[in-house]
Amino acid sequence: MAEETVVEVDVRGQTCPGYLLSIHRAVRGLPPGARVLLRISYPPCADDVRVWCKANGHRLESVEAVAGEWRIALRLGR
């Protein structure tokens, strides 16, 4: 079985709403079911990304704080 590809989107250093717009552009052409790892340095990101996922039909899989950044895994819907 082939290993699943995870697309990494690095928006460290960006703040709201810029980082959400960058994420939206980065995942726009990906197929439903694609896995995405977000790397974000903006402190309120988890709540923002949770709302963005719900509004766009994506599933938030995990949120982890690591060395001053957040790594958020999600699976694309629609």
N, C-alpha and C positions, 0 to 999 in steps of 0.2 A: 504494500500500500504506500503510495507517495505521501511524503510529508506535506502538510498544509502550508501554504504560503501566507505569511503575515506581512501586511504592508505597514511600514512605520511612517508616521507623520510627526515630524519634529517641529514644534512651534514654540520652543523655549525662547524666552525673551519677548514674546508678544503678549499684549494685554487685551482685554475685552473692548470692543467686539472683534478686533483684528484676528485673534487666534481662532475664533469660531468660524469666521469667514474663510480663513486659510484651510481649516479642517474640511469645511463644506466643499471647497474647490478641489481639494486633494482626493476626496472620496467620490466625487460626482460620477466619474466614469467606471467605477468598480462595480462588479456584479453583486447582486443580492447574495448573502451568505459569506462574503469576503470578511476575513478577520483583519482588524486594524489595531495597531498599537500607537497610542498618542503619547508623546513626550511633551509635557507642559510645565512651565515654571510659574504660572500665574496662580496665586493661592486659592481664589474661589473657584478654580476650574472644575472640581468634581460636581458641584451643584449645577454649574452652567452646562457642562457636557451631559449630565443626566437629563436636564430639560431639553437640550438639543436632540438627544437620542429619541426621547419620547415623541417630540414634535415631528421627527423625520422617519419614524418607524424602525429605528435601530435598537439593538439590545446591548446594554452596558454589561460587561462580563466581570470586570474587576477594576478596582482603583487601589493603587499602591504608591505610597510616598517613599522615594528612594533618593538619598543624597541631595536634598534640596529641589527635587522635581517630582512630578507626578507621572506615573505610567498608567494609562487607562486603556484597557483592552475592551474592544467592542466588536460586535458582529453586525454587518450591514443588513438591513431589511429591504423591503420593496424592491 
